[in-house]
């Protein structure tokens, strides 16, 4: 049994480790934005926190749809069919989504004037959103090609590019935000230009890599687009439901005071760093389970599911201990603002509980992606976050005076309920599959 566990764990880690590297790189790019913004001023951090909360909610819809690429192509490979020919259809699909997303972000900018944020933050919020709206094509190209390569278990180079961009982003942020030589200090605009540049660099790097690695012929398949929508729409809406729940907290609390939006961004940055590891494991689970599902191999499907869950939850337990043991140190890495520290530190204790269940739910989501039952993830996320978390969090935040802590208590409750729903459905699915055998 121990040797069997090691075998499946090794198979998952072969895919997950480079993805972990890339995912950590991706979030460290965001952490670099937070770090430089906080060093510039609390108002700068508050502005980009609100702006990214809004733009990311819009962009996440497209990213969620693109996330269907790797499980679909993995299933195709498991069925012993050609998957390479879907290269150009994947790019076309992502660019169409990018156009739609860019227009949506631009259309939302005038609404900022009516959302009752602190007036001093509004111009910076709008400028940041304007510039980053045009970076969508680079971001979606990178996401699509990373998913495409992941389906073939080619994960090292795409994630190496992300790691390189951590340093590129930090250098660009420092130079453009604070100024250097003839380059003036651009503040929030500098942060937006850095993000724009990095996203296009990441997308084009993967494009040239793919063109150098394989030969592609143009190919059209309307059924592929339909499958991307069929599998991807529930994934996208599920991610969107969760993402909006987290970012709506920044928006709601940002209307009370910008420092609460800054605190939410800081806390989310910290938790997202650790979340990148189980997310990478979830991606590996989706690929391996997808291949096993396409090959109708129930034994491998169940083994990869179990081992992946153990790995994801085990890591998050360790992460939880660190967050609850060193909250002042972790917050102090980003800011010396006493009001920001006072708000953020108590939330980290709640966060340490949330992380364990967050690791479990993302591993379960990877399994459901692999078996192409993504509608379950959508329904479970909607129930947990919007019928329970936000109403409960709002009540505790404003009726019981817990503010940001109240919303995070609501998130913990949602994560627990989400796991209960998904585990129950998955066990039932395994029983049904066993009976069919």
Backbone torsions as a table, in degrees:
resi	resn	phi	psi	omega
1	UNK	NA	-41.5	-179.6
2	UNK	-64.8	-41.8	178.9
3	UNK	-65.0	-38.0	178.9
4	UNK	-64.4	-43.0	178.2
5	UNK	-59.8	-44.8	-179.6
6	UNK	-61.5	-39.5	-180.0
7	UNK	-60.8	-49.8	-178.0
8	UNK	-69.4	-35.6	177.6
9	UNK	-65.3	-41.2	178.9
10	UNK	-63.6	-42.4	178.5
11	UNK	-60.6	-42.9	178.7
12	UNK	-67.6	-42.1	-177.9
13	UNK	-67.4	-31.0	177.1
14	UNK	-58.0	-34.0	176.5
15	UNK	-87.9	-42.4	-170.5
16	UNK	-71.6	-36.6	-173.9
17	UNK	-60.4	-48.9	175.5
18	UNK	-63.3	-34.7	178.1
19	UNK	-66.8	-39.1	175.5
20	UNK	-58.2	-45.9	177.9
21	UNK	-56.7	-47.4	-179.6
22	UNK	-68.6	-42.1	179.7
23	UNK	-63.5	-42.0	176.8
24	UNK	-64.2	-38.3	176.4
25	UNK	-62.0	-43.1	-179.5
26	UNK	-60.6	-45.8	-178.8
27	UNK	-73.9	-29.1	176.7
28	UNK	-68.6	-25.8	172.4
29	UNK	-62.7	-46.4	176.4
30	UNK	-64.9	-38.7	178.6
31	UNK	-64.6	-34.2	176.4
32	UNK	-63.7	-39.4	175.7
33	UNK	-60.3	-45.8	-179.3
34	UNK	-64.0	-43.9	-178.2
35	UNK	-61.2	-50.7	-178.2
36	UNK	-67.6	-39.9	178.5
37	UNK	-62.3	-42.9	179.7
38	UNK	-65.4	-36.1	177.9
39	UNK	-68.2	-31.2	-179.8
40	UNK	-72.4	-54.0	174.4
41	UNK	-176.4	157.8	177.0
42	UNK	-64.9	-33.7	177.4
43	UNK	-64.9	-39.0	177.0
44	UNK	-62.5	-44.5	178.3
45	UNK	-63.2	-42.6	179.4
46	UNK	-62.2	-41.2	-178.7
47	UNK	-63.4	-49.8	-178.4
48	UNK	-72.3	-25.6	177.4
49	UNK	-64.3	-44.8	178.8
50	UNK	-69.7	-43.9	-178.6
51	UNK	-62.5	-46.2	-179.8
52	UNK	-69.8	-31.6	177.2
53	UNK	-60.2	-38.6	-179.2
54	UNK	-78.2	-51.5	-177.1
55	UNK	-64.6	-38.1	-179.8
56	UNK	-66.6	-34.3	176.2
57	UNK	-61.8	-38.0	179.3
58	UNK	-74.4	-45.1	-176.7
59	UNK	-68.9	-29.9	-177.0
60	UNK	-62.7	-29.1	178.8
61	UNK	-59.0	-47.2	179.0
62	UNK	-68.9	-40.2	178.6
63	UNK	-61.1	-38.2	178.1
64	UNK	-64.2	-39.8	177.1
65	UNK	-65.0	-40.9	179.7
66	UNK	-65.6	-28.4	-179.5
67	UNK	-63.9	-11.0	178.2
68	UNK	-79.7	-11.4	-175.5
69	UNK	-61.9	-51.7	-174.4
70	UNK	-67.3	-43.2	177.7
71	UNK	-65.7	-35.1	178.6
72	UNK	-66.6	-47.1	-179.7
73	UNK	-69.2	-31.2	175.9
74	UNK	-65.3	-41.1	176.1
75	UNK	-63.3	-39.7	178.4
76	UNK	-62.8	-43.3	177.6
77	UNK	-64.2	-38.5	178.4
78	UNK	-63.2	-28.6	177.5
79	UNK	-84.9	6.2	178.8
80	UNK	65.3	34.5	177.9
81	UNK	-111.2	162.5	-179.0
82	UNK	-74.3	130.7	179.0
83	UNK	-114.4	-17.3	-175.3
84	UNK	-61.8	-31.0	-174.9
85	UNK	-66.8	-8.6	-177.9
86	UNK	-89.7	14.7	-178.8
87	UNK	-62.2	-58.3	-177.8
88	UNK	-67.2	-39.1	174.1
89	UNK	-58.9	-35.4	178.5
90	UNK	-65.0	-42.3	179.0
91	UNK	-66.2	-45.2	179.6
92	UNK	-59.5	-42.5	179.8
93	UNK	-60.6	-45.0	-177.3
94	UNK	-69.0	-36.4	-178.5
95	UNK	-71.4	-34.3	176.0
96	UNK	-65.7	-40.8	176.5
97	UNK	-64.6	-38.6	180.0
98	UNK	-62.4	-42.3	178.3
99	UNK	-61.6	-46.7	179.0
100	UNK	-60.2	-42.8	-178.4
101	UNK	-66.9	-43.9	-179.7
102	UNK	-59.1	-46.6	-179.9
103	UNK	-61.9	-39.4	-180.0
104	UNK	-64.7	-43.8	178.7
105	UNK	-62.8	-45.5	180.0
106	UNK	-62.2	-38.6	-179.7
107	UNK	-68.5	-24.7	-177.0
108	UNK	-82.0	-21.6	-174.1
109	UNK	-55.5	-45.3	179.3
110	UNK	-61.8	-23.1	-179.3
111	UNK	-67.9	-23.5	-178.0
112	UNK	-55.8	-34.9	-178.3
113	UNK	-62.6	-21.0	-175.1
114	UNK	-108.1	11.3	-175.8
115	UNK	-99.1	3.7	171.7
116	UNK	61.0	38.4	170.7
117	UNK	-79.2	166.7	175.6
118	UNK	-57.1	129.8	-171.7
119	UNK	-58.5	-33.2	-178.3
120	UNK	-67.2	-19.4	-178.3
121	UNK	-90.3	-22.2	-170.6
122	UNK	-58.9	-47.6	-179.5
123	UNK	-59.0	-40.9	179.8
124	UNK	-68.4	-38.0	177.6
125	UNK	-59.7	-46.1	-176.7
126	UNK	-68.6	-40.1	179.2
127	UNK	-64.3	-43.0	-179.9
128	UNK	-62.3	-44.3	-179.6
129	UNK	-65.7	-37.7	-179.0
130	UNK	-61.2	-47.2	-177.0
131	UNK	-71.4	-44.9	-176.3
132	UNK	-70.2	-21.0	177.3
133	UNK	-58.0	-37.8	-177.0
134	UNK	-79.9	-7.1	178.0
135	UNK	-86.0	-3.0	-174.7
136	UNK	-59.2	-37.5	-178.2
137	UNK	-62.9	-42.4	177.4
138	UNK	-65.2	-43.0	-178.6
139	UNK	-64.0	-43.4	-177.7
140	UNK	-73.6	-34.2	176.1
141	UNK	-62.3	-44.4	178.2
142	UNK	-62.2	-46.5	-178.1
143	UNK	-62.3	-42.5	-177.2
144	UNK	-67.0	-45.1	-177.6
145	UNK	-73.4	-29.7	175.0
146	UNK	-65.4	-42.3	177.1
147	UNK	-65.4	-41.0	180.0
148	UNK	-60.4	-49.0	-179.7
149	UNK	-66.7	-35.1	-179.8
150	UNK	-62.4	-33.9	178.8
151	UNK	-62.2	-27.4	177.2
152	UNK	-95.9	9.1	-178.9
153	UNK	62.4	28.9	172.5
154	UNK	-97.5	100.8	-169.6
155	UNK	-125.7	-13.1	-173.3
156	UNK	-70.7	-55.0	-175.1
157	UNK	-63.1	-46.1	179.9
158	UNK	-55.5	-38.8	-178.1
159	UNK	-81.6	-25.7	172.9
160	UNK	-63.5	-40.9	177.5
161	UNK	-58.0	-42.8	-179.9
162	UNK	-62.3	-42.6	-180.0
163	UNK	-63.1	-43.4	177.8
164	UNK	-58.6	-37.8	-177.7
165	UNK	-71.4	-17.5	173.4
166	UNK	-59.2	-46.4	-178.3
167	UNK	-74.6	-38.1	176.8
168	UNK	-61.0	-44.7	-179.4
169	UNK	-64.0	-42.1	-179.1
170	UNK	-63.9	-42.0	179.0
171	UNK	-65.0	-48.2	-179.8
172	UNK	-61.6	-43.5	178.9
173	UNK	-59.4	-48.1	-177.8
174	UNK	-60.8	-47.0	-177.4
175	UNK	-67.7	-45.7	-174.2
176	UNK	-78.1	-32.3	-178.9
177	UNK	-76.3	-45.7	-174.9
178	UNK	-98.1	-17.4	-179.4
179	UNK	87.6	152.0	177.5
180	UNK	-156.8	120.6	-179.7
181	UNK	59.6	-124.4	-179.4
182	UNK	-74.7	-11.4	-179.9
183	UNK	-82.1	118.9	-177.7
184	UNK	-75.5	164.1	174.6
185	UNK	-72.7	120.8	-175.5
186	UNK	-106.8	-8.4	177.4
187	UNK	58.5	-127.9	-177.3
188	UNK	-60.3	-38.6	178.9
189	UNK	-61.0	-38.0	177.7
190	UNK	-61.9	-41.1	177.4
191	UNK	-62.2	-40.7	-179.3
192	UNK	-67.7	-42.4	179.8
193	UNK	-64.6	-39.3	177.9
194	UNK	-61.9	-44.9	179.0
195	UNK	-62.8	-42.9	178.0
196	UNK	-56.6	-49.0	-177.1
197	UNK	-64.6	-45.5	-177.1
198	UNK	-65.2	-40.5	-178.6
199	UNK	-64.3	-40.3	178.3
200	UNK	-70.5	-36.7	177.3
201	UNK	-60.7	-44.5	-179.3
202	UNK	-64.1	-43.8	-178.6
203	UNK	-66.7	-46.4	-178.2
204	UNK	-69.1	-33.6	178.0
205	UNK	-60.9	-43.1	179.3
206	UNK	-71.2	-34.3	178.6
207	UNK	-62.3	-49.2	-179.8
208	UNK	-66.3	-33.9	178.1
209	UNK	-64.2	-46.2	179.9
210	UNK	-63.3	-43.5	-179.4
211	UNK	-65.4	-30.7	177.5
212	UNK	-80.9	-26.8	-175.9
213	UNK	-81.7	-40.8	-174.7
214	UNK	-133.0	157.5	172.4
215	UNK	-98.6	130.8	-176.6
216	UNK	-122.0	144.1	170.7
217	UNK	-111.5	148.8	179.3
218	UNK	-63.0	141.7	-174.5
219	UNK	-149.4	140.4	177.8
220	UNK	-124.7	135.2	178.7
221	UNK	-152.8	100.2	-179.0
222	UNK	-62.8	-29.9	179.7
223	UNK	-64.3	-35.3	178.5
224	UNK	-62.3	-43.9	178.5
225	UNK	-63.4	-39.2	178.5
226	UNK	-64.5	-40.2	178.0
227	UNK	-66.2	-38.7	176.9
228	UNK	-60.0	-41.3	178.8
229	UNK	-71.2	-41.0	-177.6
230	UNK	-64.7	-45.6	179.7
231	UNK	-82.9	-38.5	-173.4
232	UNK	-76.7	-32.0	-176.8
233	UNK	-61.4	-46.9	175.6
234	UNK	-62.4	-38.7	176.4
235	UNK	-60.4	-48.5	-177.5
236	UNK	-60.7	-47.2	-178.9
237	UNK	-67.3	-34.3	177.8
238	UNK	-65.4	-46.2	177.4
239	UNK	-63.6	-40.8	-179.1
240	UNK	-64.1	-42.6	179.1
241	UNK	-58.5	-46.8	-179.9
242	UNK	-69.3	-43.6	-175.4
243	UNK	-65.5	-42.4	178.9
244	UNK	-65.9	-35.1	178.4
245	UNK	-59.7	-46.1	179.8
246	UNK	-67.7	-45.2	-175.2
247	UNK	-77.7	-24.0	175.6
248	UNK	-65.7	-27.1	176.6
249	UNK	-63.4	-44.3	177.5
250	UNK	-62.5	-39.0	-178.8
251	UNK	-70.0	-46.0	-179.6
252	UNK	-63.7	-48.9	-178.8
253	UNK	-72.2	-26.5	177.2
254	UNK	-65.7	-25.6	176.8
255	UNK	-74.0	-24.1	175.6
256	UNK	-76.8	-49.3	177.2
257	UNK	-164.8	142.5	-179.7
258	UNK	-60.4	-28.3	-178.0
259	UNK	-65.3	-29.8	177.4
260	UNK	-70.1	-39.0	176.1
261	UNK	-63.6	-40.8	177.8
262	UNK	-63.3	-41.7	179.3
263	UNK	-64.3	-42.6	179.2
264	UNK	-62.6	-41.7	178.7
265	UNK	-64.2	-42.1	-179.3
266	UNK	-63.3	-47.0	180.0
267	UNK	-63.9	-43.3	179.6
268	UNK	-64.7	-35.0	176.9
269	UNK	-62.7	-43.7	179.7
270	UNK	-64.3	-47.1	-177.9
271	UNK	-69.7	-31.7	-179.3
272	UNK	-69.0	-30.7	176.5
273	UNK	-58.1	-48.9	179.9
274	UNK	-72.8	-31.5	-179.0
275	UNK	-65.1	-24.5	-178.3
276	UNK	-61.7	-28.1	-179.8
277	UNK	-70.7	-56.1	176.9
278	UNK	-64.2	-27.1	175.7
279	UNK	-64.9	-41.0	176.9
280	UNK	-64.4	-41.5	176.9
281	UNK	-62.5	-39.5	177.4
282	UNK	-61.3	-41.1	177.2
283	UNK	-62.7	-41.6	178.3
284	UNK	-65.3	-40.4	177.2
285	UNK	-59.7	-44.9	-178.3
286	UNK	-60.2	-41.1	-179.9
287	UNK	-67.2	-49.7	-176.7
288	UNK	-69.5	-42.4	177.3
289	UNK	-66.5	-38.2	177.8
290	UNK	-61.1	-43.7	178.6
291	UNK	-64.2	-45.0	179.1
292	UNK	-63.9	-37.3	179.2
293	UNK	-66.2	-43.6	177.9
294	UNK	-63.7	-34.1	179.2
295	UNK	-86.3	-2.0	-178.7
296	UNK	57.4	41.8	179.4
297	UNK	-102.7	90.9	-174.9
298	UNK	-66.1	-35.2	-179.4
299	UNK	-61.1	-51.6	179.5
300	UNK	-63.5	-38.3	179.7
301	UNK	-57.7	-47.1	-178.7
302	UNK	-70.3	-39.1	-178.5
303	UNK	-66.9	-45.4	178.7
304	UNK	-63.0	-35.8	179.2
305	UNK	-64.3	-50.3	-177.2
306	UNK	-64.4	-49.4	-177.9
307	UNK	-63.3	-40.7	178.9
308	UNK	-62.4	-41.2	178.1
309	UNK	-62.9	-45.0	179.6
310	UNK	-60.2	-42.8	-179.2
311	UNK	-65.1	-46.0	-177.0
312	UNK	-66.4	-47.7	-178.4
313	UNK	-68.7	-38.7	178.9
314	UNK	-59.3	-43.4	178.0
315	UNK	-63.6	-43.1	-176.1
316	UNK	-69.7	-26.3	173.7
317	UNK	-65.2	-44.4	177.0
318	UNK	-61.3	-43.1	178.9
319	UNK	-62.5	-39.2	179.8
320	UNK	-60.7	-40.9	178.8
321	UNK	-62.4	-41.3	-179.7
322	UNK	-65.6	-44.6	-178.4
323	UNK	-63.9	-39.2	-178.6
324	UNK	-79.0	-19.0	-177.7
325	UNK	-91.2	-30.7	-174.0
326	UNK	-131.1	49.7	-176.1
327	UNK	-65.3	-41.9	-178.9
328	UNK	-64.1	-41.4	179.6
329	UNK	-63.2	-45.0	-176.7
330	UNK	-65.1	-44.4	178.0
331	UNK	-66.7	-37.9	-179.5
332	UNK	-64.4	-17.4	176.1
333	UNK	-65.7	-24.5	-174.6
334	UNK	-105.6	-31.3	-172.9
335	UNK	-151.7	154.1	172.8
336	UNK	-113.1	3.8	178.7
337	UNK	-67.8	115.5	-173.4
338	UNK	-63.5	-36.9	179.9
339	UNK	-67.5	-37.2	178.5
340	UNK	-68.6	-40.8	177.5
341	UNK	-64.1	-43.3	-178.2
342	UNK	-61.1	-35.8	179.2
343	UNK	-77.9	-40.7	-170.7
344	UNK	-76.1	-41.1	-172.6
345	UNK	-58.7	-48.7	179.7
346	UNK	-60.8	-30.0	179.9
347	UNK	-66.8	-31.4	-178.5
348	UNK	-64.5	-30.2	177.1
349	UNK	-66.6	-39.7	177.0
350	UNK	-69.0	-40.2	179.8
351	UNK	-58.9	-35.0	-178.5
352	UNK	-62.1	-30.3	176.1
353	UNK	-78.1	-43.8	-179.0
354	UNK	-56.3	-38.2	-172.4
355	UNK	-60.5	-37.7	-177.7
356	UNK	-60.6	-47.6	-178.8
357	UNK	-74.8	-27.6	176.5
358	UNK	-66.6	-37.7	176.4
359	UNK	-64.3	-39.7	179.3
360	UNK	-67.3	-44.7	-175.5
361	UNK	-67.9	-34.0	-178.8
362	UNK	-73.7	-32.2	175.0
363	UNK	-65.8	-42.7	177.5
364	UNK	-63.2	-38.5	178.5
365	UNK	-62.7	-36.8	177.2
366	UNK	-62.8	-39.0	177.8
367	UNK	-63.8	-46.5	-178.8
368	UNK	-65.5	-32.2	174.2
369	UNK	-64.1	-43.5	-178.2
370	UNK	-63.6	-35.4	-179.8
371	UNK	-92.9	6.3	176.4
372	UNK	60.8	39.5	176.0
373	UNK	-116.1	50.9	-171.8
374	UNK	-72.1	-17.2	178.0
375	UNK	-63.6	-28.9	177.9
376	UNK	-63.5	-42.8	-179.5
377	UNK	-62.8	-41.5	179.5
378	UNK	-61.5	-50.9	-176.9
379	UNK	-62.6	-44.5	-179.2
380	UNK	-63.5	-41.6	178.7
381	UNK	-64.3	-42.0	-179.2
382	UNK	-62.9	-45.8	179.4
383	UNK	-61.3	-48.8	-174.0
384	UNK	-67.5	-46.7	-171.8
385	UNK	-87.9	-37.7	-173.6
386	UNK	-99.4	-27.8	176.7
387	UNK	-89.8	-19.0	-176.7
388	UNK	-121.1	-58.3	-170.6
389	UNK	-61.5	-55.5	-174.9
390	UNK	-65.4	-48.8	177.8
391	UNK	-60.5	-43.4	179.4
392	UNK	-65.3	-44.3	179.4
393	UNK	-63.5	-41.8	179.4
394	UNK	-62.2	-42.4	179.3
395	UNK	-61.7	-46.9	-178.5
396	UNK	-70.6	-32.0	-178.7
397	UNK	-69.4	-45.5	-170.8
398	UNK	-106.4	-29.8	-180.0
399	UNK	-87.6	-25.5	179.1
400	UNK	-113.4	7.2	172.9
401	UNK	68.2	23.7	-178.2
402	UNK	-88.7	-10.1	178.4
403	UNK	51.4	-126.7	-174.8
404	UNK	-63.1	-33.9	177.9
405	UNK	-60.5	-36.3	179.7
406	UNK	-62.0	-43.2	179.1
407	UNK	-64.6	-38.0	-179.8
408	UNK	-71.6	-30.4	172.5
409	UNK	-64.7	-36.4	175.3
410	UNK	-65.2	-37.8	178.9
411	UNK	-67.0	-38.5	177.1
412	UNK	-61.4	-46.0	179.2
413	UNK	-59.9	-42.8	179.9
414	UNK	-63.0	-43.3	-178.1
415	UNK	-62.6	-39.9	179.0
416	UNK	-64.3	-47.3	-179.3
417	UNK	-65.0	-39.8	178.4
418	UNK	-58.4	-44.4	-179.8
419	UNK	-64.9	-41.3	179.9
420	UNK	-60.9	-44.9	-179.6
421	UNK	-62.2	-48.8	-173.7
422	UNK	-70.2	-38.7	178.1
423	UNK	-63.9	-43.1	-179.3
424	UNK	-60.0	-45.3	-178.4
425	UNK	-69.0	-39.1	-179.2
426	UNK	-65.7	-42.8	178.1
427	UNK	-61.5	-39.9	177.6
428	UNK	-64.2	-39.2	179.1
429	UNK	-63.3	-43.4	179.6
430	UNK	-63.1	-39.7	178.6
431	UNK	-62.7	-43.3	-179.8
432	UNK	-64.8	-41.3	179.3
433	UNK	-65.4	-38.5	179.0
434	UNK	-65.0	-39.3	179.5
435	UNK	-66.4	-34.0	178.4
436	UNK	-66.8	-30.4	179.2
437	UNK	-67.2	NA	NA
